[in-house]
Amino acid sequence: MTELVGAGVDEGRAVAVRLPDGPEVVLAMIAVWSVGAVFVPVTDRLPDAEVDRVLDETRPAAVVGVDGVVARDAPHVRHEPGVAFVLWTSGTSGRPKPVLHTHAAYLELLDRVLGPLRSKPRDPAKPPSPNLIPVSMALNAGIYNALFGLRAGAPLVIMDRFTPGGFAELVGRHGIRSTVLPPTA
């Protein structure tokens, strides 16, 4: 957090996070939110030209990467209060475009799904099943799964890259009972 503030990040400013999938992405996302900023996930698999396009369109105040937090000099955008993160459209009718997601809308979505699960009696001796995240943390599915697990009080298991063998091994090792996968997986 201190590094973000030192880089000029404050409320409403975008912060691009370009890290390999893993717990560091979740920690960076929470750090960004803790200073009131907006999380902009950028997969570390994007070519540099695409990363530049994302940075040009979102105009973040800083970029978090494997080498730490780097402030950006370009004019920064200030988002409205409550904006949580920026994701991209699928680009079916042109280039992908940034889409803003709010904290309130995402909490409502999570609680709508968790509500029926919470209404059932839970055995206090049986902890929540870990939440396996087999997709990129730069995708809505990755962010949703991480936030769902955290909101449910479940541990997170994050795959750095999906492979069928790695997925099967993690399911067995952690006793995963449900997860979200794209159709091709």
Residue, then its C-alpha position, 0 to 999 in steps of 0.5 A: m500500500t505504501e508503495l502505491v501511495g508513494a507512486g501517486v495513487d489515490e482514490g479513483r485512480a487506475v492501477a494496472v497489475r501485470l503479474p503472473d497468476g497467483p496469490e500476488v494478484v489477489l494481494a495486489m487487487i486488495a492493496v489497490w482497493s485499500v487505497g480507494a483505487v481501481f484495479v486494472p488486471v493485465t495478463d502477463r501473457l499479453p504482447d507488449a503492444e497490447v499492454d501499451r494499448v491497455l495502458d493508453e486506454t485506461r491511463p493508470a497512475a501506476v503499474v504493479g509488476v514483478d519488479g514492484v510499483v512503477a508510477r506513470d507520468a501520463p495524464h491519469v484518469r480519475h474514476e467515479p467513487g465505487v468503481a472496483f475494476v476494469l475488464w474488457t469486452s470480448g471485441t466481437s464487433g471491433r477492438p475490445k473496450p474497457v468496461l467498469h465494474t463497481h464494488a456494489a454491483y459485484l457484492e450484490l452478485l456474490d451475495r445473490v449466489l451465496g445467499p442460498l448457500r448461506s441459508k443452509p445449516r453448515d457443519p462448523a467442523k467442516p471448513p468451506s471447500p477451497n475455491l480453485i481458480p483455473v483461469s487467468m486473474a485478468l478475466n472476469a471468471g478469475i476475479y469472480n472466483a477469487l472474490f467468491g471464495l474470499r466472500a465465502g470464507a474459503p481458501l483460494v487455490i490459484m493455478d498459474r497456468f491451466t493444464p488438465g493434469g495440473f487441474a486434476e492433481l489440485v482437485g485431488r489434493h485439495g478436495i475441490r468439490s466445484t469450480v468454474l471452467p471454460p468449455t474448452a477445458 
